[in-house]
Amino acid sequence: MFIVWRHPLFEPLMDEAAIVDYKEASRCPADGWAVVSNLGLVHLHPTRRGEPEEWAWVLAHCLLHLGFDHLAERHLPGWTEAGGATGASVQFDVPWNLAACLTASRFLAHLKIGRPPAGIGGPGRYDSLAAAAGREEVLATRLRGLGTPLDAAGAGTAGSFGDLEWAGLPVPLKLAGKALPPTPWTDLFATGLARAVGAAVDVAGGAADRLDGDRPRKTRWRLALDWFVSSYPLLGALADAFKLVEDPKVCRAHGIRIAAISPAAAELYVNPACGLDGDEEYRFVIGHELLHAGLRHDTRSGGRDPWLWNVACDYVINGWLAEMGVGEIPSTALYDPQLRGMSAEQVYDKIAADRRRLHKLATMRGYGLPDILPQPLDRDAVCGVDLDEFYRRCLYDGINYHQGRGLLPAGLVEEIRALAQPPVPWDVELARWFDDHFAPLERRRTYARASRRQAATPDIPRPGWYLPPEAAESRTFGVVLDTSGSMETRLLGKALGAIASYAVARDVHRARVVFCDAEAHDNGWMPPLDIAGRVRVRGRGGTVLQPGVDLLEAAADFPKDGPILVITDGLCDRVHIKREHAFLIPAGASLPFHTRGPVFRFSLQQRGQHPRPSGASGTVMAHRSV
């Protein structure tokens, strides 16, 4: 009985039905398992032994008779609307009983609850007729028209007898002198059917493990997560993809004060005892964690300090959520209106110089602990999909569904659209930087040095093409090159090779080069192709780049508008550059200061897999994980 009672479909019927299993009152035949009466009584055989799954099937079969209204008064033989039915105890006719049992058995075969006892509910001679007839009334009519005696043995739960029993008219129950209506068995069955559908949705969505398990309790965290699924299209797909983990033991073991998220495992960890005020704060925290995962903050750090990167992302995300009006920001959340409009990379560069103070701040997880978990807490809970593509698609589709449903900050929209595009290789971005500063030169014709004559018309001289000397002389740039021991030789060669090829392609025939380690070494003017061949790693440890920049800016033979390209590994002091400039640093490195110029991050990966550089305009570029 416990198996049937735990099933959401039969729970309402079980609450109203009465089980009779003692010998003195049971009306079950000796060769049967059970019979059911119109009074809501299920008479079980008092001495028969069977497996729990067999009794579950028998009991469910009898309850379906009640739910399908097989015991309604109108199904009695000779019943008419005018005359009604007699109150005498009478057995249903065999065709109707057989039709009702075939319908109930077919339903249970699809429901898959318990198993039928041997000799009951299996394939029978009337199965094909039942499948073609459909409704019980039609099947009963066709059975009556066969003209042959019907064999009902094995169809129902009463052996050779019918398992539907008419026990007379029920005695009306009274409450406060008023007669109560009869038990609405069909309404109870409809209620159970609705519960079963809801339970099936919970199982499919991961909110429950089993159909007959305990229904999930709608906690404040669960209600907040469901709100995003039903009412906020931008994050609805992400909210539906994450499993909510409300386990106090997990929170205590990993120091989760309010919430944390593991994008690798698609799990959102929340503390049931966080003490937030109101449903709006719960929604804010859920939106905060979902944006961490959707924007791939776990893989975009690029070698930055994980804690500082988490803090920078928190400032940016909380500003966006406050601007969108999603929930209410908790009092302990990181929020600074002065950082509005800045990207996470820009905020990181701004706060990197104040590490000691920032370590006293608290994320959603706690003090000094990032709420972006790089690895799942459960090593086995790893998603088997391409996370970059999945999260990128969730947010990109969310923007499209969110049109006309509320304000979205321009920075958030720009970042999501940037993530949806393939990353641009660093060398392509560097080539664009050269194009911005060195426009193509217009070549001129000259007869001072005639070109080679055509064989068909050797008497016709043809002019040659040349570059104006004054224009070619002004096309130059300065290179401040970090030659300390921390620079990797292969990366240095990769960067210098790209610079040389782009410079030659744009008719830049010389560059002013300064090598820097602990001090600046002026190497004078050099052809771009010779820079890589004459570099020698000089020092060890950190680098002081400011003297090299000052040397170039003060040089009388260096143009006042000449741009400066600084190549370093980021292990250097603060640099102030007054003119146009750019930094070229290895992938995974970061500058310990904020710069106005673009920053290009180079690597030895194949084209199409390079991390995308972050520009000085504040546009957040994607870093693809490889």
C-alpha positions as CSV (number, residue, x, y, z in Angstrom):
1,M,0.0,0.0,0.0
2,F,2.9,2.4,0.7
3,I,4.1,2.1,-2.9
4,V,0.6,3.2,-4.2
5,W,0.1,5.9,-1.5
6,R,3.5,7.5,-2.4
7,H,2.6,7.8,-6.0
8,P,1.1,11.3,-6.7
9,L,-1.6,9.9,-9.0
10,F,-3.1,7.6,-6.4
11,E,-2.5,9.7,-3.3
12,P,-5.9,11.5,-3.4
13,L,-7.8,8.3,-4.1
14,M,-6.0,6.5,-1.3
15,D,-6.9,9.2,1.2
16,E,-10.7,8.6,0.6
17,A,-10.8,4.9,-0.1
18,A,-11.1,2.3,2.8
19,I,-9.0,-0.8,2.7
20,V,-10.6,-4.0,4.2
21,D,-8.2,-6.8,4.8
22,Y,-9.5,-8.7,7.8
23,K,-11.2,-12.0,7.3
24,E,-14.5,-11.3,8.9
25,A,-15.4,-8.4,6.7
26,S,-13.5,-9.0,3.4
27,R,-15.8,-9.9,0.5
28,C,-12.9,-11.0,-1.8
29,P,-13.5,-14.5,-3.4
30,A,-11.2,-17.4,-2.4
31,D,-9.4,-17.4,-5.8
32,G,-9.1,-13.7,-6.1
33,W,-6.9,-10.9,-4.9
34,A,-9.3,-8.0,-4.3
35,V,-12.7,-6.5,-5.2
36,V,-13.8,-2.9,-5.1
37,S,-17.3,-1.6,-4.3
38,N,-19.1,1.6,-5.1
39,L,-18.9,2.6,-1.5
40,G,-15.2,3.1,-1.8
41,L,-14.2,-0.1,-0.1
42,V,-11.4,-2.2,-1.4
43,H,-11.7,-5.7,-0.1
44,L,-8.2,-7.5,-0.1
45,H,-7.8,-11.2,0.3
46,P,-7.0,-11.6,4.0
47,T,-4.6,-14.6,3.7
48,R,-3.1,-14.5,0.2
49,R,0.6,-13.9,0.1
50,G,2.3,-11.8,-2.6
51,E,5.2,-9.5,-3.3
52,P,4.8,-5.8,-2.5
53,E,4.9,-5.0,-6.2
54,E,2.1,-7.4,-6.9
55,W,-0.1,-6.0,-4.2
56,A,0.7,-2.5,-5.5
57,W,-0.6,-3.4,-8.9
58,V,-3.8,-5.0,-7.5
59,L,-4.6,-2.0,-5.3
60,A,-3.8,0.5,-8.1
61,H,-6.1,-1.6,-10.4
62,C,-9.0,-1.3,-7.9
63,L,-8.4,2.4,-7.4
64,L,-8.5,3.1,-11.1
65,H,-12.0,1.6,-11.2
66,L,-13.1,4.3,-8.8
67,G,-11.2,7.0,-10.6
68,F,-12.6,6.0,-14.0
69,D,-16.1,6.0,-12.5
70,H,-16.6,2.3,-13.4
71,L,-18.8,1.9,-10.4
72,A,-21.2,4.7,-11.2
73,E,-24.9,3.9,-10.8
74,R,-25.6,4.4,-14.5
75,H,-23.6,1.3,-15.4
76,L,-25.9,-1.1,-13.6
77,P,-27.9,-3.5,-15.8
78,G,-31.3,-2.2,-16.5
79,W,-30.5,1.3,-15.2
80,T,-32.6,4.1,-16.6
81,E,-32.6,7.8,-16.0
82,A,-36.3,7.6,-14.9
83,G,-36.2,4.5,-12.8
84,G,-32.7,4.8,-11.4
85,A,-31.2,1.7,-9.7
86,T,-32.3,-0.5,-6.9
87,G,-30.5,-0.6,-3.6
88,A,-30.0,-4.4,-3.6
89,S,-26.6,-5.9,-3.7
90,V,-25.9,-6.9,-7.2
91,Q,-22.9,-7.9,-9.3
92,F,-22.1,-6.0,-12.5
93,D,-22.6,-7.8,-15.8
94,V,-19.7,-9.6,-17.2
95,P,-19.2,-7.5,-20.4
96,W,-19.0,-4.2,-18.5
97,N,-16.7,-5.7,-15.8
98,L,-14.4,-7.2,-18.5
99,A,-14.3,-3.9,-20.4
100,A,-13.5,-1.9,-17.2
101,C,-10.7,-4.3,-16.3
102,L,-9.1,-4.3,-19.7
103,T,-9.1,-0.4,-19.6
104,A,-7.5,-0.3,-16.2
105,S,-4.9,-2.9,-17.1
106,R,-3.9,-1.1,-20.2
107,F,-3.5,2.2,-18.2
108,L,-1.3,0.5,-15.6
109,A,0.9,-1.0,-18.4
110,H,1.8,2.5,-19.5
111,L,2.0,3.9,-15.9
112,K,4.5,1.1,-14.9
113,I,3.6,0.9,-11.2
114,G,4.2,-2.5,-9.5
115,R,3.7,-5.7,-11.6
116,P,0.6,-7.9,-12.2
117,P,0.4,-11.2,-10.3
118,A,0.8,-14.4,-12.4
119,G,-2.3,-15.0,-14.5
120,I,-3.7,-11.5,-14.1
121,G,-3.5,-8.5,-16.4
122,G,-1.4,-10.2,-19.0
123,P,-2.2,-10.5,-22.8
124,G,-5.6,-11.8,-23.4
125,R,-8.0,-12.8,-26.1
126,Y,-9.8,-9.5,-26.0
127,D,-6.8,-7.2,-26.2
128,S,-7.1,-6.4,-29.9
129,L,-10.8,-5.6,-29.5
130,A,-10.0,-3.3,-26.5
131,A,-7.4,-1.4,-28.5
132,A,-9.7,-0.8,-31.4
133,A,-12.7,0.1,-29.3
134,G,-11.1,2.7,-27.0
135,R,-13.8,3.7,-24.5
136,E,-15.2,1.2,-22.0
137,E,-18.8,1.8,-23.1
138,V,-18.0,1.0,-26.8
139,L,-15.9,-2.0,-25.7
140,A,-18.7,-3.4,-23.5
141,T,-21.2,-3.0,-26.4
142,R,-18.9,-4.9,-28.8
143,L,-18.4,-7.7,-26.2
144,R,-22.1,-8.1,-25.8
145,G,-22.4,-8.4,-29.6
146,L,-20.0,-11.3,-29.9
147,G,-22.7,-13.8,-29.2
148,T,-20.4,-16.2,-27.4
149,P,-19.9,-16.7,-23.6
150,L,-17.2,-14.3,-22.3
151,D,-14.2,-15.5,-20.3
152,A,-13.4,-12.9,-17.6
153,A,-10.8,-15.0,-15.8
154,G,-7.5,-13.3,-15.5
155,A,-8.8,-9.9,-16.6
156,G,-9.6,-8.5,-13.1
157,T,-8.4,-9.0,-9.6
158,A,-11.2,-11.3,-8.4
159,G,-10.2,-14.5,-10.1
160,S,-13.2,-16.0,-12.1
161,F,-15.6,-13.5,-10.6
162,G,-16.0,-9.8,-11.4
163,D,-14.0,-7.4,-9.3
164,L,-16.6,-4.6,-9.5
165,E,-19.3,-4.9,-6.8
166,W,-22.4,-2.9,-6.3
167,A,-23.1,-2.9,-2.5
168,G,-26.3,-0.9,-2.6
169,L,-26.9,2.8,-2.3
170,P,-24.4,4.5,0.1
171,V,-25.9,5.9,3.3
172,P,-25.6,9.7,3.1
173,L,-23.2,11.2,5.7
174,K,-24.4,14.2,7.6
175,L,-22.6,17.1,9.0
176,A,-24.4,19.7,11.1
177,G,-27.7,18.2,10.0
178,K,-26.9,18.5,6.3
179,A,-26.2,15.6,3.9
180,L,-22.7,15.5,2.5
181,P,-22.3,14.9,-1.3
182,P,-21.0,11.5,-2.4
183,T,-17.3,11.1,-2.8
184,P,-16.2,12.7,-6.1
185,W,-13.9,9.9,-7.3
186,T,-13.4,11.4,-10.8
187,D,-12.4,14.7,-9.3
188,L,-9.9,13.1,-7.0
189,F,-8.5,11.2,-9.9
190,A,-8.1,14.5,-11.9
191,T,-6.3,16.0,-8.9
192,G,-3.9,13.1,-8.7
193,L,-3.3,13.3,-12.5
194,A,-2.4,17.0,-12.2
195,R,0.0,16.2,-9.3
196,A,1.6,13.4,-11.3
197,V,2.2,15.7,-14.3
198,G,3.8,18.3,-11.9
199,A,6.0,15.6,-10.4
200,A,7.1,14.4,-13.9
201,V,8.1,18.0,-14.8
202,D,10.1,18.2,-11.6
203,V,11.9,15.0,-12.4
204,A,12.6,16.1,-16.0
205,G,13.9,19.5,-14.8
206,G,16.2,18.0,-12.1
207,A,14.2,19.4,-9.1
208,A,13.3,15.8,-8.0
209,D,15.0,12.5,-8.4
210,R,12.0,10.2,-8.4
211,L,8.3,10.5,-9.4
212,D,7.2,9.1,-6.1
213,G,9.7,11.0,-4.0
214,D,9.1,13.9,-1.8
215,R,8.1,17.0,-3.7
216,P,10.7,19.8,-3.4
217,R,9.9,22.4,-0.9
218,K,9.6,25.9,-2.4
219,T,12.2,27.7,-0.3
220,R,13.0,31.3,-0.8
221,W,16.1,30.4,-2.9
222,R,14.0,28.1,-5.1
223,L,11.3,30.7,-5.5
224,A,14.0,33.3,-6.6
225,L,15.5,30.8,-9.1
226,D,12.1,30.0,-10.5
227,W,11.3,33.7,-10.9
228,F,14.2,34.0,-13.4
229,V,12.9,31.0,-15.4
230,S,9.3,32.3,-15.6
231,S,9.7,36.1,-15.5
232,Y,13.2,37.2,-16.7
233,P,14.1,36.0,-20.2
234,L,17.7,37.3,-20.1
235,L,18.7,34.8,-17.5
236,G,15.9,32.3,-17.7
237,A,17.8,29.7,-19.7
238,L,20.8,29.9,-17.3
239,A,18.6,29.6,-14.3
240,D,16.9,26.5,-15.7
241,A,20.3,24.9,-16.4
242,F,21.8,25.2,-12.9
243,K,21.1,22.8,-10.1
244,L,20.3,24.5,-6.8
245,V,22.2,23.1,-3.8
246,E,20.9,24.1,-0.4
247,D,23.1,22.1,1.9
248,P,24.2,23.7,5.2
249,K,27.0,21.1,5.5
250,V,28.4,22.0,2.1
251,C,28.3,25.7,3.0
252,R,30.1,25.2,6.3
253,A,32.8,23.0,4.7
254,H,33.6,25.5,2.0
255,G,33.0,28.8,3.8
256,I,30.0,29.8,1.7
257,R,28.4,32.7,3.6
258,I,25.6,33.5,1.1
259,A,26.2,31.9,-2.3
260,A,28.8,30.6,-4.8
261,I,28.7,29.1,-8.2
262,S,30.5,26.4,-10.1
263,P,30.1,26.9,-13.9
264,A,32.0,23.7,-14.6
265,A,29.5,21.6,-12.7
266,A,26.4,23.8,-13.4
267,E,25.7,23.9,-9.7
268,L,24.6,27.0,-7.7
269,Y,25.4,26.7,-3.9
270,V,23.3,28.8,-1.6
271,N,23.3,29.0,2.2
272,P,19.8,28.4,3.7
273,A,20.8,30.4,6.8
274,C,22.3,33.4,5.0
275,G,19.9,35.9,6.7
276,L,19.0,38.0,3.7
277,D,16.1,40.4,4.0
278,G,13.2,39.9,1.6
279,D,12.7,38.0,-1.7
280,E,14.3,40.9,-3.7
281,E,17.7,40.3,-2.1
282,Y,17.5,36.6,-2.9
283,R,16.8,37.4,-6.6
284,F,19.7,39.8,-6.7
285,V,22.1,37.1,-5.4
286,I,20.8,34.5,-7.9
287,G,21.2,37.0,-10.8
288,H,24.7,37.9,-9.6
289,E,25.9,34.3,-9.6
290,L,24.2,33.5,-13.0
291,L,26.0,36.4,-14.6
292,H,29.3,35.2,-13.3
293,A,28.7,31.9,-15.1
294,G,27.1,33.3,-18.3
295,L,29.9,35.8,-18.8
296,R,32.6,33.1,-18.2
297,H,34.4,35.0,-15.5
298,D,35.9,31.6,-14.4
299,T,37.9,31.3,-17.6
300,R,38.5,35.0,-18.5
301,S,40.9,35.9,-15.7
302,G,43.9,35.5,-18.1
303,G,46.4,34.9,-15.3
304,R,45.2,37.7,-13.1
305,D,44.9,37.3,-9.3
306,P,41.7,35.2,-8.8
307,W,40.5,37.1,-5.8
308,L,41.0,40.6,-7.4
309,W,39.5,39.4,-10.6
310,N,36.4,38.2,-8.7
311,V,36.2,41.5,-6.9
312,A,36.4,43.4,-10.2
313,C,33.7,41.3,-11.7
314,D,31.5,41.8,-8.6
315,Y,31.7,45.5,-8.9
316,V,30.7,45.4,-12.6
317,I,27.9,42.8,-12.2
318,N,26.3,44.5,-9.1
319,G,26.3,47.8,-11.0
320,W,24.5,46.2,-13.9
321,L,21.9,44.5,-11.7
322,A,21.2,47.7,-9.8
323,E,20.8,49.5,-13.1
324,M,18.4,46.8,-14.4
325,G,16.4,46.8,-11.2
326,V,16.8,43.1,-10.6
327,G,16.0,42.6,-7.0
328,E,17.5,44.7,-4.2
329,I,21.3,44.9,-3.6
330,P,22.3,43.4,-0.2
331,S,24.1,45.8,2.2
332,T,27.2,43.6,2.1
333,A,27.5,43.5,-1.7
334,L,30.4,45.3,-3.5
335,Y,29.0,48.3,-5.3
336,D,30.7,51.6,-6.3
337,P,28.8,54.1,-8.6
338,Q,32.1,55.6,-9.7
339,L,33.0,52.4,-11.6
340,R,29.8,52.6,-13.7
341,G,30.5,52.0,-17.4
342,M,33.9,50.3,-16.8
343,S,34.6,46.7,-17.9
344,A,35.9,44.1,-15.5
345,E,39.3,44.3,-17.0
346,Q,39.4,48.1,-16.5
347,V,38.2,47.8,-12.9
348,Y,40.9,45.2,-12.2
349,D,43.6,47.5,-13.5
350,K,42.2,50.3,-11.4
351,I,42.1,48.3,-8.1
352,A,45.2,46.2,-8.6
353,A,47.4,48.7,-6.8
354,D,45.3,48.5,-3.6
355,R,45.4,44.7,-2.9
356,R,45.8,44.9,0.9
357,R,42.6,46.9,1.4
358,L,40.6,44.8,-1.0
359,H,41.4,41.5,0.8
360,K,39.2,42.9,3.6
361,L,36.2,43.0,1.4
362,A,33.6,40.2,1.1
363,T,32.1,38.6,-2.0
364,M,28.9,36.6,-1.9
365,R,30.9,33.7,-0.6
366,G,32.8,35.5,2.2
367,Y,35.9,37.5,3.2
368,G,38.9,36.8,1.0
369,L,37.0,33.9,-0.8
370,P,36.0,34.1,-4.5
371,D,32.4,33.0,-5.2
372,I,33.4,31.8,-8.6
373,L,34.6,28.3,-8.0
374,P,37.2,27.2,-10.6
375,Q,36.5,23.5,-10.0
376,P,33.2,21.7,-8.9
377,L,33.0,20.8,-5.2
378,D,32.0,17.3,-6.3
379,R,34.6,16.1,-8.7
380,D,32.1,13.8,-10.4
381,A,29.7,16.6,-11.1
382,V,31.1,17.8,-14.4
383,C,29.1,18.8,-17.5
384,G,29.7,16.9,-20.6
385,V,29.0,19.8,-23.0
386,D,31.1,22.7,-24.4
387,L,30.5,25.2,-21.7
388,D,31.7,28.2,-23.7
389,E,29.2,27.5,-26.4
390,F,26.4,26.6,-24.0
391,Y,26.7,29.7,-21.8
392,R,27.3,32.0,-24.7
393,R,24.2,30.7,-26.4
394,C,22.0,31.0,-23.3
395,L,22.9,34.7,-22.9
396,Y,22.7,35.5,-26.6
397,D,19.2,34.0,-26.9
398,G,18.2,35.7,-23.6
399,I,18.9,39.1,-25.1
400,N,16.7,38.3,-28.1
401,Y,13.8,37.1,-25.8
402,H,14.3,40.1,-23.5
403,Q,13.5,42.7,-26.2
404,G,10.9,45.1,-24.9
405,R,10.8,43.5,-21.4
406,G,13.1,45.9,-19.5
407,L,16.2,48.0,-19.5
408,L,19.6,46.3,-20.3
409,P,22.8,48.3,-19.7
410,A,24.8,49.0,-22.8
411,G,27.9,47.6,-21.3
412,L,26.2,44.2,-20.6
413,V,24.7,44.0,-24.0
414,E,28.1,44.9,-25.6
415,E,29.9,42.2,-23.6
416,I,27.3,39.5,-24.4
417,R,27.5,40.3,-28.1
418,A,31.3,40.3,-27.9
419,L,31.2,36.8,-26.3
420,A,28.9,35.6,-29.0
421,Q,31.5,36.4,-31.7
422,P,34.7,34.4,-32.5
423,P,37.7,36.0,-30.8
424,V,40.0,38.1,-33.0
425,P,43.6,36.9,-32.9
426,W,46.1,39.3,-31.2
427,D,48.2,39.7,-34.4
428,V,45.2,40.9,-36.3
429,E,44.5,43.5,-33.7
430,L,48.2,44.5,-33.8
431,A,47.9,44.9,-37.6
432,R,45.0,47.2,-37.1
433,W,47.0,49.3,-34.7
434,F,49.7,49.7,-37.4
435,D,47.0,50.6,-39.9
436,D,45.7,53.4,-37.6
437,H,49.1,55.0,-37.3
438,F,50.7,54.2,-40.8
439,A,48.3,54.8,-43.6
440,P,49.3,53.4,-47.0
441,L,51.6,55.7,-49.0
442,E,50.8,56.8,-52.4
443,R,53.5,55.9,-54.8
444,R,54.6,58.3,-57.6
445,R,55.8,57.8,-61.1
446,T,59.3,58.8,-62.2
447,Y,61.4,58.7,-65.4
448,A,64.7,59.2,-63.5
449,R,65.0,55.5,-63.4
450,A,62.9,53.9,-66.1
451,S,61.3,50.5,-65.6
452,R,62.1,47.5,-67.8
453,R,60.8,47.9,-71.3
454,Q,58.3,45.6,-72.8
455,A,59.6,43.3,-75.5
456,A,56.7,44.1,-77.8
457,T,57.4,47.9,-77.7
458,P,61.1,48.3,-76.8
459,D,61.1,51.9,-78.1
460,I,58.6,53.2,-75.6
461,P,60.1,54.1,-72.2
462,R,57.9,53.4,-69.2
463,P,58.1,55.1,-65.8
464,G,59.0,53.5,-62.5
465,W,57.3,53.8,-59.1
466,Y,58.9,55.3,-56.0
467,L,58.0,56.4,-52.5
468,P,58.5,60.1,-51.6
469,P,61.6,60.2,-49.4
470,E,60.1,62.8,-47.1
471,A,57.0,60.6,-46.4
472,A,59.0,57.4,-45.9
473,E,61.4,59.1,-43.4
474,S,58.5,60.2,-41.2
475,R,57.1,56.7,-40.9
476,T,58.6,55.3,-37.8
477,F,57.8,54.2,-34.3
478,G,59.6,53.5,-31.0
479,V,60.0,50.1,-29.4
480,V,60.7,49.8,-25.6
481,L,61.6,46.2,-25.2
482,D,61.8,44.3,-21.9
483,T,65.0,42.2,-22.0
484,S,64.9,41.0,-18.4
485,G,65.3,37.4,-17.6
486,S,61.6,36.9,-16.9
487,M,60.8,37.3,-20.6
488,E,60.4,33.9,-22.4
489,T,62.6,33.7,-25.5
490,R,60.0,32.0,-27.7
491,L,57.3,34.5,-26.8
492,L,59.7,37.4,-27.4
493,G,60.6,36.0,-30.8
494,K,56.9,35.6,-31.7
495,A,56.1,39.2,-30.8
496,L,59.2,40.7,-32.6
497,G,58.5,38.6,-35.7
498,A,55.0,39.9,-36.0
499,I,56.1,43.5,-35.4
500,A,58.8,43.2,-38.1
501,S,56.4,41.8,-40.7
502,Y,53.8,44.4,-40.2
503,A,56.3,47.2,-40.2
504,V,57.8,46.1,-43.5
505,A,54.3,45.6,-45.1
506,R,53.4,49.2,-44.2
507,D,56.6,50.7,-45.6
508,V,58.1,51.4,-42.1
509,H,61.8,51.0,-42.8
510,R,63.3,51.8,-39.4
511,A,62.3,52.0,-35.8
512,R,63.9,53.5,-32.7
513,V,64.6,50.7,-30.2
514,V,65.4,50.9,-26.5
515,F,66.2,47.8,-24.5
516,C,65.3,47.8,-20.8
517,D,66.1,45.6,-17.9
518,A,67.3,47.3,-14.7
519,E,68.3,50.3,-16.8
520,A,67.7,51.6,-20.3
521,H,70.0,50.8,-23.3
522,D,69.5,53.0,-26.4
523,N,70.1,50.8,-29.5
524,G,69.4,53.6,-32.0
525,W,67.7,53.3,-35.3
526,M,67.2,49.7,-36.5
527,P,65.5,48.1,-39.5
528,P,62.5,46.2,-38.3
529,L,63.8,42.9,-39.6
530,D,67.0,43.3,-37.6
531,I,65.3,43.8,-34.2
532,A,64.7,40.2,-33.5
533,G,68.2,39.2,-34.5
534,R,70.0,41.6,-32.2
535,V,68.0,41.2,-29.0
536,R,70.0,39.9,-26.1
537,V,68.5,39.1,-22.7
538,R,70.6,41.2,-20.3
539,G,69.3,41.2,-16.7
540,R,67.3,39.2,-14.2
541,G,64.3,39.9,-12.2
542,G,62.1,43.0,-12.6
543,T,62.3,45.8,-15.2
544,V,62.3,49.6,-15.0
545,L,60.6,50.8,-18.2
546,Q,60.1,54.5,-17.4
547,P,63.8,55.6,-18.3
548,G,63.4,54.0,-21.7
549,V,60.1,55.8,-22.4
550,D,61.6,59.1,-21.2
551,L,64.6,58.5,-23.5
552,L,62.4,58.2,-26.6
553,E,60.1,61.1,-25.7
554,A,63.1,63.4,-25.2
555,A,65.1,62.3,-28.2
556,A,65.6,65.1,-30.7
557,D,65.7,62.7,-33.7
558,F,62.5,60.9,-32.8
559,P,59.2,62.4,-34.2
560,K,57.0,64.2,-31.8
561,D,54.0,62.2,-33.0
562,G,55.7,58.9,-33.3
563,P,53.8,56.1,-31.4
564,I,55.6,53.9,-28.9
565,L,55.1,50.1,-28.6
566,V,56.1,48.6,-25.2
567,I,56.8,44.9,-25.1
568,T,57.0,43.5,-21.6
569,D,55.8,40.6,-19.4
570,G,54.0,42.8,-16.9
571,L,56.7,42.5,-14.2
572,C,57.6,46.1,-14.2
573,D,57.0,49.4,-12.4
574,R,54.4,52.0,-13.3
575,V,54.9,53.7,-16.7
576,H,53.7,57.1,-17.7
577,I,53.6,57.7,-21.5
578,K,52.4,61.0,-22.9
579,R,52.0,60.1,-26.6
580,E,50.2,57.4,-28.5
581,H,51.2,54.0,-27.3
582,A,50.3,50.3,-26.9
583,F,51.4,47.4,-24.8
584,L,52.2,43.9,-26.0
585,I,52.3,41.4,-23.2
586,P,52.1,37.6,-23.0
587,A,48.7,35.8,-22.6
588,G,47.9,35.4,-19.0
589,A,49.9,38.4,-17.8
590,S,48.6,41.7,-16.6
591,L,49.9,45.2,-16.1
592,P,50.1,46.4,-12.4
593,F,48.7,49.8,-13.5
594,H,46.0,51.3,-15.6
595,T,46.9,52.4,-19.1
596,R,45.1,54.6,-21.7
597,G,46.6,52.7,-24.7
598,P,45.4,49.3,-26.0
599,V,46.8,46.1,-24.5
600,F,47.6,43.2,-26.8
601,R,48.1,39.7,-25.4
602,F,50.2,37.4,-27.5
603,S,50.7,33.6,-27.3
604,L,52.2,30.7,-29.2
605,Q,48.7,29.2,-30.0
606,Q,47.5,28.6,-33.5
607,R,45.5,31.2,-35.3
608,G,41.9,31.2,-34.2
609,Q,42.7,30.2,-30.7
610,H,44.5,33.3,-29.5
611,P,42.9,35.2,-26.6
612,R,41.2,38.3,-27.7
613,P,43.0,41.6,-26.6
614,S,41.2,44.1,-24.4
615,G,41.1,47.6,-25.9
616,A,41.5,50.9,-24.1
617,S,38.0,52.0,-25.0
618,G,36.5,49.8,-22.3
619,T,35.1,47.2,-24.7
620,V,35.4,43.8,-23.0
621,M,37.0,41.3,-25.4
622,A,36.4,37.5,-25.0
623,H,39.1,35.2,-23.8
624,R,38.5,31.8,-25.2
625,S,39.5,28.9,-23.0
626,V,41.6,26.2,-24.8
